[in-house]
Structures are given as C-alpha cells and as structure tokens.
Amino acid sequence: MSDFLELFSYEINAKVLSFISQSDCLEAMRVCRTWFDLIPSFATELWQNVDMRSQVLKKNDCLLRCLGPNVQKIDMKYTQMNSVLQEFEKHDINIHSLRIFFCNCFETNFNNLGFFKLLKSSICLNQLSTLKLLSDFPANISLLEIADACPLLTHLTVYLHDYLVKPVPSSAMLIKENDDPPKQLNQLVFLHLDARFLFRTKMEPFLRLCPQLQVFMASGRSGFDKQDNDQIEGSVLNENIQPPFSETPNYMDFVHLLNICPELQVINWDDTQAYTRVNDDIFLSNLTHDLAPTLTATSGLQTFRMAYDRPNRAESVVAAIERCKDTLTLLKIHQQEAKPRLNFYAYIVMERSDYALDPDSTLEDWSGLSKVTLVRIKDLDISILTDNLAIHFAQFLSNHQHQNFGKINLTFRSQRLLTKRLIKILNETNVDHLSIKIQDIALYTIPEHLDVDDDVESIYGLLPRNFDTLARHPGLKDIRFYNIPISDQALLALGNNRGLEKISLISPNYRSNVATLSKEGLFDYASTNINEALECLELSSVAALDDDALVALSRIQSLHSLDITHCINVSDKGLKNFIDKMDPATFKRLDTSFYGCPLITKEGILYVQSKTTENSIMYFP
C-alpha cells in the first residue's frame, strides 16, 4: 500500500501536518524511513519558529533534518549559543529573528566580550533583523556593541529582569568598548529598552546611531528597591550611583529624544511594569492596525504614551506634547500608585510605598498642559492620581471642545478627582467612545481646595451632583466603579443611557456593608432601563443582589455576559431562573464563582454551562 504522503498533493500534506506540534512531528519522523525523508519537506511552516531551550541538537537527526532554510525565528539560552550556531552553520540556516535568554550566567562564567564576538562572527546571523536579549540578572549589555555586531537590525529589544536576585560583583559589570566607532543602524525602526538604562549615558549614544527609528519603547522599574542597593556596586545602569538608588529615578528628556531621532512616530515609555507584561509582537500588531495608513506617510510623533509611579519631570512630558502639537493623534498619561501589593480576591491595598505620588502635587507641575492645543488629537488615555493633573487636564480638555474624539479613556484614582467642572467639560466634548474608571485606592486624602465639599451629600453617593448629566453622555460606552459605593439614583441614571455597553460595580467584600445599592434599586434599574446596547454587567460584593433581583435583570435582553462574584445572596435557583429567561441566541456568557457566593453549588454551575456557549466559571470546591 502506498504511503499517504506520496498519494496526496503537497498542499494537502502541508495542511495535515500544520495541525500537529513540533514534538509530534519529530515522533512521526521516527516511524519509518519514508516519513523521515518526506515529512520535513511538508512541515516547513511548522518549523519557522523554533524554541531551542528544550531541544538537544546532539545526535538528534530528526530535529537537524527539520532545521533548514525555512527557519526564521529562534529562541535559545546564552549557554547554548556556541553549539547551536555551529550546527546551524553546517546546515546553511540563516536566522532572521533571535531571542536570547541569559539565565544564571554568572554561575556559568558569562563572557561578555565573547558573547558579542560570537554575535558578530557567526555566519548564520549575517541576515539577522530582529534581536531580543532578556536577562534575569543586571547583565552588562552594551548597546554600542550590539550596533557594531548587528548592523542590519530592524527590531531590537534589551531587557533586564525586574528584580535583582543575588549580589553582583563590580568586576562582572565592567566592559571595554571598541576603539572603532560603532556602525550606524540605518534600518532600525523599532527599539524596546529597559527603562533603567540611563538616558544620557546609555540610551543617547545608541539612539544617535538610529536615524530612521520610528517606534521607541521603554518598560521596567525606573529604579531598584532599597534592599537592592546594598547588592549593587558600580551598576551598569548607573555609573555614579547616589544612594538610595530608588530615590533618583531615570530622567527622560523627551524633547531631546525627538531631536536625536527626528523620524520617531511612537514613544511608549512605561516604567511601572516588567517586560514580561509587555508583548512586543502584540504591540506591533496593534500598532500596525491602528497606524498603518499613516505610519510611514506622515512625519512627526503621532503616539505618545507615558506611564510612571514615581515623581517625574512633568515639564519634559508637556514640552514634548507642545513640540508635537501638529502631529499627535494619541496621547496617554498614566499616573499610578507606586508598587502596591494587592490581594486580588479582596481588592485590598496591603501596603503603601514611600514613593506614591504626592496628592498635593508639590513634586509635579502640569500647568503647561492647560496651555496646549493638539490640532490632530483623536484618542486620549489619561489616568489621574494627583489633583494637579486633574485640574490642568480639565482645562486641556476644554481647549479641545471643537475636536471630534474617537476614544477617551479616563481613570480617576479617587472619586474626588472627578470634579463637577470636569464633568461639565466632558458633557460638552464630542467623543464616539468614552470609557470611565473611578477607583478609590484610599492611599491619600484630597486637598481641601478642590470643588467637592458640597458633593459628599449628593443623591449619587460620593459622586458629584451633576453625575446624571455624565451618565447620559451619548458617547459613554464603558463605566467602572472600583471600591466606590454608588447609590440607586446613580444606577438609574446609567440606565437612561441608550448607548452604554458595559457597567462594572466592584467593591471589596470587607466593605460591602457601605454599599448604598438596594434590592429595590436593582428592580427599578431593570424595569426602567432603556439601554439598548448594554452587553456586559459586572457585579461584585453587591449584597442587595439576590435571586429575585437577578431574575429581574433578565429583562435586559441586550446582555451578552454577566459576571457575579462575592454576592452572598445569589443561589442556584436564581442562576437557573435567570438563564431560562435569557435569549440563548444573544446571551453567551455567565461568569461566577463559589468564592464569596456560598449558596452557589456545582449543580447550578453545570446548569449554566449547559445553557451558555461561553463560560470561564471558577469552581472552588
């Protein structure tokens, strides 16, 4: 009998093999000599991306046969580099994309200069266009050495691990730069660096070699914790450390950056999160989708994102915004509390960092923002932690009331920052998609000069008296309350918005007793709700939600998903009655959990699963 690989066409065989994994492919090649010879020719697409960290090349004939000219992207450990590259050279493999992980390199005699020499001399890296270097220790990654070794790079990522796990001797941080000037990276368009590389001494000399750079990203903590300072001596990140290191965060001069790289169209600076939470591939995919028509056709900075959790130079950010007032289309400014540890089940802030942004803004001055007008701005994403930014952002938004915004995402780290004046300005702003998140993190008190003194007794709970006008904003699509006890009147006001798509009411279970929502309020909301677009409703720690109130919510036939957690009065009966009354053609998802819902059993969960098409229900026996 003839083998099916010989009977069917190339296209059919390639399609069949596209459904198996690389390990399955290697197992299949061991079945017989015919499959060993034929499978690699049909599985070329399967082997374009190869993770060598779990592979052994020595005496692995099946793997070596699959590694041919089709290989494009390789992941490997630094300790594998020498042996892997030698084998690749024997098989004429040209690597276009390489990701290297430095793991415990001090314990394996890491040779810094040897690494760059190998990077420069390997024949199979002559066409390297994408390079990612990820380290779990503060390795001395010389950006200038990278430029000298890989002149054809178009995409480069260099990131050091978010935490220092062991002391590093100063001798391991030393490096001898080449005597010859480094090569220009004329093709580099994407650069993602660790935010802890000092701008003046580490980033700037490298950026001067990148005249065509279009996208610049930086992520990671801007400084080390105090306990890490005792472990660092002559760090590569800061040649002249002035202890404590975490009190001297990296200062980024954005205007100077724009002068060095005049072709920049995207700046994404985020020193609040680790690289592992920032996916370059996803970012580039979204960027290509959002800016494809203008990314290469339009000169000037179009996207500016800035997120930070320690006092920064607001003047530098404002100066860059002013510099690009004729080209910016997307602006993001995120003020965040400094590294709180969270109990995510209870949404409790466990500790406050000494570096939380000062609420009275003695450390920052955003007054320049109120004087800026951006002629092409379409999208805003602003997270406000200090009253200074809240005040001047309100004036900034007032300057743009003639603009037609596509999206505005606003996060207020306290309900007191959503002032009556800002609500009035928002109501006069034309925006297609308005998303608002109000979060009380209880980290600080708001200064007395804000115009909220007479709002505390509002019928809308702790929200301003004119909240009902914001609730009816035609562009409001998404509103989320975290730790904010809203009233029945506030929920009813949201029910009068025909275009609202998502409502989230999330409170920590230890504060559920302060919630002002009542069972009657939920009934009134469900009965009088005129919303025709509401797709998602999220309720957490709403004590007033019981079986009857849950069934009443089934009147909102536009719902696609409902999320219930920490609702102690909802039982299996309520779940079953709610599901039975929903239209199965439109309602797709009900998320709940036993955690915080003691009356829900496995029987109720299974019934929900049998009636809905999408479920991510957590089960705690």
N, C-alpha and C positions, 0 to 999 in steps of 0.2 A: 504494500500500500504506500502510495506517495505521501510525503510529508506535507502538511497543510501550508507550511511556509513556502513550499515550491509550487503549490497549486494556485494560491491566491496572488492577487496583484500586490505591488509594493504598497500602494495606498491602504489596502485592507489590512495587510500585515502590520503596517506602522500604526494604524488606528487601534488594532487589537493590543499591541504592546504599549500603547500610551496609557492604558488603564492599570498597568502594574507598577510596582515600586522598583527602585534600583536593586534592592536586595532580592526581590522576586526574580528580576531579570538575571542576576548572577546565578541564582539557583537553577533557573531554566536552562542556562547555558551548560550546566553540568549534566544534563540529561543524556545527551548524545553528542557525537562529533558534528553532526549536521547542524544542530541548534547552536553549538559553539561557534560554528563558522558563519551562520546566517543571521542570528539574532542581532548582533551589533550593527549590521547594515540597515536594519529596520527600526532600531531603537535610538537613532541619532538624536532626536528631540529629547528623549528621556535623559540623556547624558550631557545636556548642555550645561547644567548646573550640578556640581559635584562637591559634596562635603567630605573632605579627606580626614577630618578629625577622628572619625570612627572607622576608617579604612586602613588596611595594611597592604602596601604595594608588593612587598617581597613575596615571591612565589605565588602571586595571585594572577594567574594567566587570564582568567575571565575578566577581571577588572581592567587589566592592562589592555586587553583587546577592545574594550568599550571606550577607552580614553583615546579618542582620535581627534582629527581636526574640528570636529563638531563641538568640542568642549569650549565653553565661553567663560564660565564663572566658576571659581574655585575658592573653597573655604579650607583653611588649614591652620594648624598651630605653628608658632615660630620654630619649635623644636623639630618640626617635620620638613621645614623649608628645603634644606640641603638635599635630602634624599628624594623628596618628591620632585623638585625641579630637575634633578639629574635624570630621573625616569621620564619625565615629560620631554626633555630634550631628545632622548633616544627615540621617542615616538613622534617627533615633529609636532608637538602640541604647542600652539600659541595661545597664551592666556590673555583674555581681554579684560577680565574683571577678577580681582583678587582681594580676598578678605583674610587678614592675618590676626590671630588671637595670641597675645602674649600672656602665658599662664605660668606663674611661679618661675619666671625666667631667672631670678637671682639664684635660685637653687640649682639651676642647670647651666651656670656660667654664661649668662647672656652676654654676647659680644656685640656691642652697639655698632662699631665700625664694620665688623664682619657682616652684620645684617644689611647695611646699606651697600656694601660691596657686592653682596650676593644679589641684591635687588637690581643693581646696575649692570652686572655682568651676565646674568642668565639670559640665554638666547630666547627662551620661551616667553620672556617678559618684554621683548622688544616692541610689541604692539599693545602693551598694557595701557588701557584708557581709564579704568576705574580701580581705585585703590582705597581700602578701608583698613586702618590699623586700630585695633581695640585691645586695650591693656588693662589688666586687673591690678596694676601697681603703677606708681608715678614714674614710668619709664622716661628716659631722656630721648624723646622723639624730636629729632632735628628737622624742622620744616625745610630748611635750606638744603639739607642732604637729600630729602625726598625730591625736591625740584631738580637737583643735579642728576639723580638716578632715573627719574621717570619724566622726561621732557614732553611726552605725548599725552599726559594725563588730561582728561576732560572732567573727571569727578574724583574728589579726594575727601576722605573722612579720617580724622585723627581724634580718638577719644581715650582718655584715661579713666579708670574705674572711679565710681562716685565716692568710694571710701578707701582710705589707706588701711591696709590690714596688718602691716608689720613695719618696724623701723627700717629705714633705707639709709645705708651709709653714704656719706657725701661723695666718696670716691666713685660710687656707681652712677652718680649724676653728671660726671664730667664728660665733656665731648670736645674734640678738636675739629673745628670747621675746616673745610678745604681752603687751600690758599687761593685757588682759582675762583672767580666769581661764579655763582650758580647760574644755571641756564634759565632762560625765560620760559614760562609755561603759557605759551601763546594760545593753547587750545583749552585751557582750564576754564570751565563755565560754572562749575558747582563746587563749593567748598564748605565742609562742615567740620568745625574745630571744637575742641574742648574750651569752654568759656573761661577756664582757669589759665590758659596761656596768656601771659601779659601782653596787652595790645602793643605797647611801644617797643618792647624788646624782643618779642617772639612773633606776634602776628604781622606787624607792619613791615618788617624786612621781607617777609614771604609775600605779602599782598602786593608789594611793589613789582613782583615778578609775574603778576596775573592781570595783564591789561585788558583781557576780554572777559573777566569774571562777571557773571550775571546773577548768581544766587550765592549769598553768604549766610550760613547758619552757624550758630554757636549755642551749645547746650551744656548743662552741668553746673554744679555748685560754683559760685563765684569765689568761694574761699573755703579753707578747711576748718573743721571744728577745732575748738581749743585743745581737746585732748590729742589731736593730731600734731599740734605744733611741736610738742616735745620729741616727735619722731622724725622731724624734717630738719635737715642741716644742709643748707645750700641747695634748695629745691630748684629743679629745672623750671618750675613755674614762676619763680620769683627769686632772682639772683640776690636781691638785697631785702630780705625779709625783715620787717619791723614788727616784732611780736606785740600782741597776738595777731597771727596772720588773718584770721577771720574778721578782724576789725578794719582791714584795708582791702575791701573787695576791688576787683579789677575794674578800672575806669575805662569805658569805651567811648572814644571820641568819634561819633558817627559822622560828623561833618568831614573830619579828616579822612575817614574811611571812604567817603564818597569822592573826595579829591584824589585819593590814590587809585581807586577803581571807578572810573567815570562811566563804565558800561553797566554798573550794578542796577538790577531791576527788582531784586528781592533781598531784604535783610530780615532775618528771623533770629533774634537774639533772645535766648531763654536760659537764664542761669538759675532756674528753680527746680529743674528736674534732670534726672540721669539720662544718659544717651539711650539706655535700653527702652525708654518710653518714647523715643523719637525715631521713627522708622523712615530712613531716607527714601526708600522706594515708594512708600505710601505718600510721603510729602511731595516727591517729584511727580507722581501720578496725579495728585490733586492739583498741583501747580500747573502741569501741562493742560489739564482740563479747564482750569479757571482762566489761565492767561495765554492759552495757545494763540489766539488771534493777534496778540499784541506783544508777546514776549520778546520777539526779535525785531518787530517792525517799529516799536516805539522806544525812544531813548529816554533815560531818566528813571529814577526809582518809582516803582508802581506799588510795591507791597512793603510795608514796614511793620514788623511785629516786635514788641519789646515786652518781656515778662521778667519780673525780678521780685525778690523777697527781702532785700536789704536796701538801705538808703542809697540811691543812685544819684547821678547828676541829671536832674530833670531838664536843666538848661541845655544839655547836649542833645537830648531827645527832641526838645522843642526846636532847637536850631536846625536839626536835620529835617524836621517836618516843614519848617519855614523854607529851607533850601529847596525842597521838592514840592512846593505848593501847587505847581502847574502840572505835575505828573502823577502824584499819589492817587491811587484808586482804592486801596485797602489800608486801614490803619488799625493796629491792635496795641493797646497799652494795658498790661495786666499787673496791678499791684497785688501781691499775695502775702499772707501772713508767713512769717519765717519758720519753715520746717516744723510745724506742729506734728506731734504723734497722735494718730487718730484711732479710736475704737470704732471701726466702721459699722458694726452691728448697732451701736447705740449713738453714733454720730457725736461722740463726746471728744472735745479737745482736751487731751491729757496734760499737756504742758505748754507753756508759752516761752518762746525763745526770747533772749535778750535783744534780738535784732529785729523784732517786729517793727513795722513802720510806725513812726510816731503819729498818733491821730491828730495832734495839733500842728503837724507839718512843720516843725521847726527844722527838720532835716531836708526838706524839699520845697521847691517853689515852682508851681506850674502856672504862674501868672502869664507867662509868654504864650501859653496855649490859647488863652482867651482872645488874643490879637490875631490869630491865624485864620485864613480862609483858604480852603483847598478847592480849586475850581473843578477837579475831575473826581472827587471822592464819591465812592459808591457804597463801600462797606465799612462799618465801624465795629470793633470788638473791644469794649472797654470794661475792665474790672477795677472797681474803685474801693480802696481801703481807707484813704485819708480824706478829710473834709476839704483840704486844699485842692486836690484834684477834682472833687465833686463840684466845687464852686466854679472853677475855671472851665471845666468841661461843659457845664451848663451854658456859659457864655459862648464857648466854642460852637456848641450845637446851635445856639441862637444865631450865630453868624452864617449858618448853612440852611436856614429855613427855606431858602429858594431852591435848594438841591432836591433831587429825586433820588433817595437812597434805595439800594437794593436790599441790603441787610444791615440791621443794627442789633448787636448782641450786647446787653448791658448786665453786669454783675455788681451788686451792691453788697459789700461785706457787713453792712448793718442797715436795717430798715430806716434808720435816721438819715442816711445819706441820700435816700430817695426823697428829696425835698419837694415842697409844693411848687416852687419855681421851676424845678427841673421837669416835673410832671406837666406843667403848663407849656413849657417849650416843646416837650415830646409830642403833646397833642397838636401842636402847630407844625410838626415836621412830617414831610411826606416820605413814607418808607413802606416798601412792599412786605418786608418780613421783619417784625420786631420781636425780639426774644429778651425776656427779663428774668433774672435770677436774683432773689433777695435772700440774703443769708445773714443770720445773726451769729457771729462766731464768738461773741462775748469775751473778746480779748481786751477791750478798752472802752472808755466812756467817750461820748461825743462832746466836743466843746459846747459851751452854753450859747455861743453867738449864732449857731445855726437856727433856721426858722422852723423849729419843730416843737417849740414849747407848748403850743396850744393844740398840737395834734395828738397828744397822748390819749385824750379822752374821746377821740374820733369814733364814730359808729363803725369804722372799719378797723377796729382794734388798734394796733400800733402803726397803722399806715396813715398817710396824710389824708386830710378831709376831702381833697379832690381826687382821691384814688378812683372813684367811679368813672371819672372822665377818661382816665388812662385805660381802665378796663374796657371801655367802649372803643378804643382806638382801632380803626379799621385795619391797620397793618399788624396788630398784635396777634402772633401765631403761637407763642410758647411762653408760659409764665410758671416760675417755680419758686416755692417758698420753702426755705430750709430753716428750721427752728423758729419760724415766725407763726405765732398763733393768730390766724385770721378769723374774722367774725362771719356770721351768717350773711350779713349785708355785703361783705366783700365777695363772697362766693356767688351771691345772687347777681352782683354787678358783672362778674365774669360770665355768668350765664346769659347775659344780654349781648354778648359779642358773637356775631354770626360767623366770624372767620377764625376764631381761636381753635387751634389744633391740639394743644397739649396743656394740661394743668397738672402740676405736681405739688402735693402738700406733704411735706416730710418733716416730722418732728422727732426729737429723741424720746425714747419711751419713758425716760425718767422725768420728762417734763410734760407728759401727756395731759396731766391734770390742769394745765394752764390754757389748753386749747379752748377757744370760745365757740367752735362749731358745735351745733346741737343736732339732734336727730331731726327735729322739725325743719332746721335749716337745710339739711340734705334733702328732705322731702320737697321743700319749696323749690330748691335748685333743680331737682329732677322734673318737677311739674311745670315750672315756668320757663325752663331752659329753651331758648330759641336758637341755640347754636346748631348750625347745620354742618360744621366741619370738624367738630371735636372727635379726634381719633384715639387719643391716649389720655387716660386718667390714672394718676398715681397717688395712692393714699397710704400714709404711714403714720401709725400712732394716732389714729382718729378714733377716740373712744366712742363717739356717737354713732359710728358705723356698725350697725347690727344687721341681722338677716333681713328685716323689713326694709331698712334703708338701702341695703344692697340691691334688693329686688326693685326698689323704686328707681335706682339708677339705670335699670334695663330699659327705661323709657327713652334713653339717649341712644337711638338706633344707629347713629353715625360712629359709635365707638368701635374701634378695631382691637384695642387692647386695654386691659385693666390690671393694675399692679396693686396688690394688697399686702401689707406687712405690719406687724405689731398692732393688729386690730383685734382686740381680745374678745369682742362680742360677735364675731362672724363665725358661723358653724358650717358643717357640711350641707345642712338644709338650705342655708342662704346661697351657697355656691351653686347647688343643683337648680334651685328655682331661678336664679339669675341666668344661668347658662340656657335653661329651657326657654326663656323669654327672648333671648337674643337671636338675631337672624344669623344662621350659620354661614350664609354667603358673604357676610361682611365682618362679623366678629371672629377674629383669628386667634387671639391670644389672651390667656388669663394667667398672670404670674402671682403666686402666693407662696407662703412657706409656713411650716409648723412653728418656726421660731417666732414667738410673740403672738401666735394665733393658736391658743391651746384647744379650741373647740373644733379645729380642722383635723381630720383624720386621713389615713391613707385611702379610705373609701371615697371620700369627697374628691381627693386629688385624682384618683383613677377615673372618676366620672367626668371630671373636667377634661382630662386628657382624651377621653373617648368622644367628646363633643367639639373639640377645637383642633385646628390643624397645626398650630404653632404653640409650643409650650417650653418654658425654661423654669419649671417649678422646682424649687429647692425642697428636699424632703429631709426632715430631721426626725428620726425615729425616737 
